Amino acid sequence: MQFVSVRVITADVARLVAFYERVTGVTATWATEDFAEIVTPGATLAVAGVRTVPLFAPGSARPADNHSVIVEFLVDDVDRLHGAAADAERVAGPATMPWGNRSLLLRDPDGNLVNLFTPVTPAAREKFGLAALPGPAAS
């Protein structure tokens, strides 16, 4: 099995895609006006319009009704991205979590939680295969 993507259902595909393009810096790939993907090296975020829901099962998904999932993106510098997300509702942060990630928790235009994070401790950076952060020069 291969995990491929998370799909978010929305009543306004263009608005939600524009938000994720701005926050991630990734240009979406559009299949139709009702479906686009933000493809990153580690995962894909699919954004689909409400008209796609009946293709799977009528009434099975509702837009702007998520209360349990946080969409997460590992970013180079969460503090620098703070400005790119200035128009998003900030829920918390930036703050360093006990497990070593510096996180900024936002809500996208549909109210879904979005965590932008940068691993900052040696253990957290190692977990994601990142080099150690440069420290002060030795004298």
C-alpha positions, 0 to 999 in steps of 0.5 A: 500500500502507498499513501498518496494524498489527503483530499479536502472538499470545499465549496470554493476550490479556487479560493482554497487552492490559492491559500495553499499555493501561497502558504506552500509556495507550490503551484497547483496542478489542475485537472478540472475546475473542481479538482486540483492538487498541491504536490510536494515531495512528501505528500499531495494535498488534493482539493476538490469541489462539492460537485465531486462528492456524489461521484464517490457517495452522495452526502459522504463529505461536507465542506468546511466541517472538519474537526479532527484532522490537521494538515501539516507541512514541513517548511524551511523556516516557519518564522519566515513563512509567518508573513506569507500566512498573514491573512489566515486565521492564526490559532497558535504560534509560532512556538516550539513543541516538546517534540522539537518542531517549531510550529505555526497553527492556522486555519485555511479559508474553510476552517481546516487546521493547518500546521506549518512546522520546522524541526529545530532540535537535533532529534527532530531534524534527524527524524526528517533527515535534515542536517543540523542547524548551524550553531555559533562558530567555535572560537 
